[in-house]
Amino acid sequence: MNLPAAFFPLWVQWSTLLAALGLLGWAASRVRWRELDHVALNAWLGACVLTMAMWMMKGGLKPGLSFHLLGAAILTLMMGHWLALLALAIVLAGVTAYGAGDWLALGLNFWLMAVLPVTLVSTVLCLTQRLLPPNLFIYVFVGAFLAGGASLFATGLAGITVLGMTGAYPWDELLSEALPFYFLLSWSEAFTSGLIMAILIVYRPRWVATFDDSRYLDDNSDPGA
């Protein structure tokens, strides 16, 4: 979903853009750049390129109602919250420069297509780490599969809500024609996120910043139990 600028007043375009720039500045200040793994950084840059290509392979009904995989869960689990926001900002800027979006709507699209899904996935990961056992299956199934699907559906639902509130399309059209597509696509997002993260933590765990070998793979059981 890439919302056109024409659907929104100028003050909404500029306020969301300025807020997005402020958040990106804060995100950049939170990243420990000197401590980044150079090998993982190359993988993360490659993930940005692949995500950009994935966003370009889309279908759509009407302006603002496009359907494509999001990849936010994969980027969040690979990079962590702040780097994932920066990565998706790069992806969104690249897609917009290619001509698939409006620069004045960049801020609004960033909040919908980056901040919302990344925050949701980060929250799910945090809750699973606090409330559930440190199990590899939980990390993949809950943190990647379920959170990945939920992130895409939440993004689609938020976009539909924004379009409905602005009167861009009738509510009945959005709920009957667009929402079911996002629900179905969320399962593809869930499967893709779960599969890719399962492969990465098996073959390239160094690329996954949120995966800790000592937490998920070491035997933490009490030998005296």
N, C-alpha and C positions, 0 to 999 in steps of 0.2 A: 504494500500500500504506500503510494507516494502522492500525497495530497497536493493539488494544484493551488498556486497562490491566489488565483482568481476567485476562489470560494470564500476568501477571508478578507476582512478589512485590513488596511495598511497597519493600523496600530497593533493588531494581533501578530502580523508578520514580523514586525520589528521587535516587539516585546519578547516574543518567543526566541527570536534569533539572538538578541542580546543576552537573554537568560541562558541560552545554550552555550554561548561563548564564555560566559562566566563560569558555568559548570565545567566546561572543557579546561579552562585555566586551572580550576581547583583540582580536577582530575590529574592534570599534568604535574601539579605540585605534589600530589600524593604518591606518585610513582617514584620508586628508588632506582633512578636510571643507572647509576653506577654499579648497582648490584644485579642488573639483569643478566641472565644467561645468554651469551652471544649465540649459541646454537639454537636455543629456544626462540630467541628474537627473530632469527631467520625463518623459523617455522611459523611464527606469528605473522610475519609479513607475508609469507606465502598464503596463510589462511585468509588474510585480508583480500588478496587478489582473487582467491577462489570464491570467497563470499561475494565479492563484487560481480564476478561472472555469474554466480547463482542468482543474484538479484536481477541481472539483465535477462535471464531466461524466465520470462513471466507471461502470464496471460491476464486478460482483463475484460471487464464488461463495459465500463465507462470510465472517464477521467476520475482518478482518485480511488478507483476500485480495481486494483491490480492484485494478482495472486502469484506469490513466489515464496520459496523457502526463505527463512530469515537467518538462521545460523547464529543467532544471539547466544543460545545456550552453549554451543561449541566454543565460541570466542570467550565467553565468560569463564567457562571451566578451564580453558587453556591459559588465559591471560590474567584472570582475576578481574574484579569489578572495574577498576579505574582504567586499566589498559584496554579492556573491552569497549568501554565508552569511546575512547580515543580511536580505536580501530574501526568501530561502526561509523564514527564521524568521517573518517577517511573514506570508507566505503560509500557512504551517502554522498559525499562531495564528488567522488569519482563518477557515480551514477548520474548525478546532476550535471556534471561537466560533459558527460556523454550525450546529454540531451533528454534524459528520461525523468527530469524533474525541474522544478523552478527554484532559482536561488533564493528568492524572497520567502519561499516556504520551507527553506532548509531547517530553520529552527524548530518549527512545528513538527516536521517530519522526524527530526532528531529526537524530540521528546517522545514521540509515539513509537518509533522504530528502533530506538537505541536505549533511551533511559528506562522506559517501561519494561521491556523484556529483560534487560540486564539486571535491573533491580529485582524483578521477580525471581529470576534464576539464582541470584546471589542470596536472596532471602530464603529460598527453598534449601539451598546448600547449607546455609547457616543453621537453619532449623534441624536439618537431618544430622548435622554434626553435634548439635546440642542434645537432641531428644532421642536419636536412634543409635543403635550399635555401630561401631566403625567397621561396617561390612562392605566388601567390594560390590556385591550385588545391589545394595542400597544406593551406593554412590552412582552406579550406572543407571539403575532403573528409576530411582526417584530424582536424583540430581540431574541426570541427562535426559532420560526418556520422558518422564512425566513433566518435568520442568520445561523441557524443550517444547513439547506440545502445548503446554499451558501458555508459554510465552508468545507463541504465534497466535493462538486464539485470543489472548488478552489484547494483543496489538490490533488484531482485526476488529474486535469488539469496540475498542477505544476509538479506532478510526471511524467505524460506523456511527458511533455515538456523536463524534464531532461533526460528521457530515449531516447527520440528522438534525442536530441542534442549529446548524447554520442554515438549514433549509435547502441544502444542495440537492438532496434527493428526498422523496417521500419516505416516511418511516416504514410503511408496509413493504415498499420495494427493497429497502435495505435489509429488513429482517427476513423477507421471504426469498430474496434472490442472492444477496451477498453473504449473509451470515452463514448459511449452510456450507458454502464453499470454504470459508475459513475454518469451520469445524472439521471438514473432511481433510483439508490441507494440514491441519494441526497434527493429525496422525502420521502423515508423511514426515513432518518436522520432528515428531517424537522418535520415530524409527531411525531417521537419519542421524539425529543427535546421539541416541543411545548406541547405535552401531559404530559411529566414528569414534566416540569416546572410549568404547570398549576396546577398539583396535589400538588407539593411541596409548592407553594405560598398559596394554600388554607389550607392545613393541617399541613405543617411544614415550615412556613415562616422564622423561626429562622435559618433554614439550608441554606437559600439563602442570601449570603452576598450582592448581588447587588440589592436586593428588599427592598425598604423603605416603611413601612406602611404609614408614614406621607405624602409621596409623591403620592402614588398610591391609597390609600384607604380613606384618610381624605377628607372631603368636603372643597375644596379650593375656592369654588365659592364666589363671593362678595355678601353678604346678601342684600346690597343696590341696586344691579343691577336689 
